Amino acid sequence: CSGFNQLTLEAFLDYGNGSTLTFQIETSPDNSTFYLLQSSAVATGTATLSNLTYSKATGADTHYVVDLPINYNFVRIANITGGSTDALTATARLGKI
């Protein structure tokens, strides 16, 4: 991803039998050790980090797009869960703003 600062992840779920698709995104500076993206919730001045999980409720074929800024050399989709007969096709597009 070097030289790019935007990632568009376009996904198509071919529905089988699941009710929710979930996945996470990992990044790495060296394509060896990967780290999960984090989200934060702030309460009383304290930011609590948690692993960022994308979740899409579904009951039919679904097409969606996730955009995110990137500042990493390597990015991958991780920990995909869904129904046992669901199939996910993903296309990643890199851009620069």
Backbone hydrogen bonds, N-H to C=O, Kabsch-Sander energy under -0.5 kcal/mol:
donor,donor_aa,acceptor,acceptor_aa,energy
4,F,1,C,-2.3
5,N,95,G,-2.0
6,Q,95,G,-1.8
7,L,68,L,-2.6
8,T,93,R,-2.7
9,L,7,L,-0.5
9,L,66,V,-3.2
10,E,8,T,-0.7
10,E,91,T,-3.0
11,A,9,L,-0.6
11,A,64,Y,-2.9
12,F,89,T,-2.7
13,L,62,T,-3.3
14,D,12,F,-0.6
14,D,87,A,-3.4
15,Y,13,L,-1.1
21,L,56,K,-2.6
22,T,81,T,-2.3
23,F,54,Y,-2.1
24,Q,78,A,-2.8
26,E,76,R,-2.9
27,T,35,Y,-2.7
28,S,74,F,-2.1
34,F,32,S,-0.5
35,Y,27,T,-2.9
37,L,25,I,-2.5
39,S,50,S,-2.7
41,A,48,T,-1.8
43,A,41,A,-0.5
43,A,46,T,-2.1
46,T,43,A,-2.2
47,A,45,G,-0.5
48,T,41,A,-2.9
48,T,46,T,-0.6
49,L,47,A,-0.6
50,S,39,S,-2.0
52,L,37,L,-2.8
54,Y,23,F,-3.1
56,K,21,L,-3.0
58,T,19,S,-3.1
62,T,13,L,-1.8
64,Y,11,A,-2.3
66,V,9,L,-2.6
68,L,7,L,-2.4
70,I,5,N,-1.8
73,N,28,S,-0.6
74,F,28,S,-1.8
76,R,26,E,-2.4
78,A,24,Q,-3.2
81,T,22,T,-2.6
86,D,83,G,-1.2
87,A,14,D,-1.7
89,T,12,F,-2.5
91,T,10,E,-2.8
93,R,8,T,-2.6
95,G,6,Q,-2.3
